[in-house]
């Protein structure tokens, strides 16, 4: 089985980039898992009235998927491939500040923080929330889309995982894979400081 790092990427109206990455193990080739990843995110983004596109303003664009093979301890990227796409959001109005993010908690069968992961989706449209809380319908659509990607990838033979990068009494062997079994969307909007830190300074 090969360890893969997969990314789903795009740009905000300002041109600043956003991305999420997830890890999978699979017996499939790099080209196959990349093609499946692309298909599932395009489906999640473009599905009629419930797709992710409906959550984002027109200036927020999904434009790239990437797959990389990982090996070594710690993991390092080896072979890597990407495919460009072009899917803009469809929501009316402006987006929230680009430091905002929708948090998706990635759960395994075990409990505790070391058995969970997180993905940070980009800042949504202002119309999706009130007082920093997403409306339940929107959160439900996002949950359906995100879990749809995972279940379709599993059906295609790819297993979503998280792994530890440091040894601990609970996880003595680094890079021990733990299978993701559920993804839940937090209605409370959060901040993703790493995206803001990547922006170049604009001195006057």
N, C-alpha and C positions, 0 to 999 in steps of 0.2 A: 504493500500500500504506500502511496505517496502522500506526503504532507503538502498542502497547498495554502497559500495566502491569496484570497480573492478580494478585490476592491470594486466598489460601486461609487462613481465620482461624478462631479458636475461643477457648475459655477453659479455664483450669485449674480444679481444684476450689476454689481460693481466690478465684476470680473474676478473677484476673489474665489478661490477654489474651496470646495468642500468634498469630503470623502468619508466612507466607512469601509472597514476591512473586517473580514471574517475568515476563519480557518476551517478547512475541510480536509478529510483524508479520503482517498479514493484510489481504486485500481485503474481508473480511466487516464487517458493521455491528457497532456496539457491542453491540446486543442479541443478535446471533447468537453472537459470541465469548463473551459472558457465559453464555449458555445452554449452549454446548458445554463451557465450563470447569466450570460447575456439574455437568453430567451426568457428566463424567469424574472429578471428585473424589468425587462421591457413589458412583460405581461403585468407585473405589479404596478408599473408606472402608468400604463395606458388604458387599463380596464375601464371602460365606459364611465359611469358616474361614481365609482368607488375607488378608482385607482389613485396612486400617490400624486399624480399630476393635479388632481382636484384640490390638493392641500397647499400647492405652491403657486406663487404669482408667475406670470409669464416670463419674467426675467430670470427665474431660477431654472436652470437647464441641466438635465441629466445627459452627460456627453461621453462617458468612457467606462468600460469595464476592463479589468486586468486580472490575470492569473499568474502566479509565480510558484515554482517548485521550491520547497524548503528542505535543507539538509544541514547536518552538523549540530554541534552543541556549543554555543547557542545556535538556533536556526539562522541560516543565511539564505538569501534568495539565490537561486541558480538560474535555470531557464525561466524566462518571463515573456508573456505575450499580452497584447491588449487589442481591443476593438473599439473604434469610435462609433458613437451613435449621436442622435440629436433629438431629444424629446423635452420640450419646454413645458412648464407648468401651465395650468389652465384657469387657476383661480383669479377672480377679479380683485383689484385693489393692490395695496402694497404688502410687502413682506415684513415680518418682524426684524429687529436688529440682527445682523449676521452672527453675533455672538450667542444668540439663542439657539436652542437645540431641542429636538424631541428625543427623549431617552427610551431606548428599547432594552429591557433587561433580558438577558439570555440565560435560561435556567437549565440545570442538569437535574438528574434524579436525586442528588445529594443536596444537603442544606449547607448554609454558611457562605460567607463572601468568597472564599477560595473556589467555590463550585458555581460561581456565576460570572457572567461577562456582561459587557454593555456595548451597545452601538449608539452613535449619536447622529440621528438624521438631521438634515439642515433645517434652518429656521423656516417655519411655515408662514402662510398668509395671515395677516391681522384678523381676517374674518373668521378664522378657525378657533379663536379663543376670546375669553373675557376674563379680565383680572388675572392673567397669566395661567389660566386653566383652560385646556382644550375642551371643546364640547364633546360629549360622550359619543355622538354619532361619528364625528371625525376620527376620534381615537379608535373606534371600532373598525372603521375602514382601514386605518393604518395597520391595526393588528391583523386583520384578514390578509392584507397584502404581504406583510412581513412573514407571517406564518405560512402563507402560500408559497413563497420562495423556498423556505426551508423544507416543507413537505414534498415539493416537487423535486428538489435536489436530492432528497433522500430516496425518492422513488426512482431516480435515475442512477442510484448507486453511490452517491456521495454523502459522507457522514459529517455533519457540522460538529465542531469540537471547540473547547477551550483547553488551555494547558498551562501549567505552572512554569515560570521562568526561573524560580528560585526553589531550592530544597527547604523543606520544613518537616517537623515531626509528623504532620498529617500527610505531607506529600514529599517523601524522601527522595524520589527519583524525579529529576527535572524533565520537563516536556512530556508529562504523563497526560495523555488525552482523556478528556471527559466529554461525553456526548451531550449535545444540546437537545433537550426534549420539548422545550416551550420557550416562546418569546412573548413578553408582555410589554405593553406600551404605557408609559407614565403620562397621565393627563397634565401633570404639573410640568410646565416648561422649564428647562434648565439652561445653564450657560456652558458653553464649550470654549474655554479660554485658549486652548491650543490653536484654534483657528484664528483667533484675534492676534496671538503672538506671531503668527506667520506673516501677518501683514507688514509691509515695509513702512517705516516711519515717514510721516509727511510733514516735515518741518517748514515753518514760514518765517 
